[in-house]
Amino acid sequence: MPVETKLLIEMSVPGRGRRDYLPESDVPETSLDEYQDLIRNKDSLILPDVAESDAIRHFEYLGSLNYSIDRGVYPLGSCTMKYNPRVNETLANLPGFTHLHPNQPMETVQGALQVMYELQRYLAEITGMYAVSLDPKAGAHGELTGILMIKKYHESRGEGAKRRKILIPDSAHGTNPATAAMADYEEVTLPSDINGNVNLDELRKLMTEKVAGIMMTLPSTLGLFDPNILEITQIVHEKGGLVYGDGANQNATMGKAKFGELGFDVVHLNLHKTFSTPHGGGGPGAGPVACKEHLAPFLPSPIVEKMDDSYLFIKPDNTIGKIGEYYGNFAMVVRAYAYIRAHGEEGLRSVSEYAVLNANYLLSLLQDDYYLKFKRRCMHEFVLSGIRQKAKNVSTMDIVKRLMDYGFHPPTVYFPQKQIVPEALMIEPTETESKDSLDAFAKALIAINKEVDENPEIVRTAPHTTQIGRPDESSASRNPDIHW
Ligand SMILES: Cc1ncc(COP(=O)(O)O)c(C=O)c1O
């Protein structure tokens, strides 16, 4: 059962944190006169008076309350919480990488540049594109980079003022409309058809010469691969627009379909979704952008080139400029490089095969108990609906809270938008879950569905075994109280 957790400061006992058993320092004192402006001279720090062992136990205990991919199934749809292989960590922590300084002369960092260059080439190969920038520090940052490239492309052809709109399917990832707005475009929503694909008639109607392009999430956030993708990219190109690919879900398509061959002009990837780099509390991420040759001059600066036997940074001719300090999230680049090298071509293909197989297996276990709107095979994730349970006054939120009592992290809920799937439960098991863990997860959701009929109150009032019950979720995220 949950126990009340004290703050470290509340554990203070005067004299508990004594250090007087340490020998006197024999380092001569230095005058601090010239640092007076840096010295705190008011509001002295209130530090807890605790022993080292108290502090360690306190933080270890707090850490044990966390749930992570290393503890169990973490089925957050759209977030791809996949296992982070330890070999990635070993390589990213090699002193030759961690001791580098980004201002070092290029001839002293040739190994690091080689890793960046080769990763650029691997990502170009995987996506079927011509050139890559590793700079963007998140998927959404990659989106903004790609859309700014599209904008500059149209401007360079004298069409910037004319093309002010971006088409975004209603099954796109939520960051896509935000990106279009940040790049100062007017966002136009494209409705899905009854199968969850882009409505082609609407696309033909809306795709005019005032449109700069389309942002397509593929597979979509419904976990569906749009079989009309070639037609979609053709319709957009015929009107002079460009096709942006949200390729964050590449986990489902590696070695199977290349964005370049499907007609996309530019695409971003999420190294933390597909290439197993860690999601550390929303970061540090990496969202490289890959593009066709006609967009390469607009890539952010710098990118790595190979000349003879050396590697160097170059500035693309018509670059959109710098999109961040230095050169992206280098430690993530090393991890993704390690992942790709460890798997090889066949291995990456089988990653996608297992991601899709696991999702379809889980879907087949759950679709009798939870409503499935689009009755199709899914890709790496699928979206169920809790509408039947809602009719019995138990919401999707109640169901996933109850899932925590069964020891599982909840899936993503209420996304995509309710107009597409009400009471949505978006589940992504990833390729690294075994059949046993998929069975156990399905068993829990099926048991909860049974409880909805037999003991709905236990679901409505869940969770019952976690440290924190039901916080006010919107205040907790918008106005977190992190003070003591
Ligand atoms: C399809 C898709 N696009 C974009 C993003 C945004 O990526 P990030 O959270 O790194 O900004 C995500 C994140 O999960 C995603 O799933």
The ligand as a Gaussian input file, in Angstrom:
#p B3LYP/6-31G(d) Opt

LIG

0 1
 C        4.032000      10.819000     -35.231000
 C        4.760000      11.781000     -34.336000
 N        5.132000      12.974000     -34.835000
 C        5.796000      13.869000     -34.071000
 C        6.094000      13.623000     -32.766000
 C        6.764000      14.685000     -31.957000
 O        8.021000      14.285000     -31.526000
 P        8.709000      14.964000     -30.255000
 O        7.902000      14.551000     -29.069000
 O       10.094000      14.428000     -30.228000
 O        8.687000      16.451000     -30.470000
 C        5.730000      12.390000     -32.203000
 C        6.047000      12.089000     -30.800000
 O        5.770000      11.098000     -30.240000
 C        5.041000      11.458000     -33.009000
 O        4.638000      10.277000     -32.530000

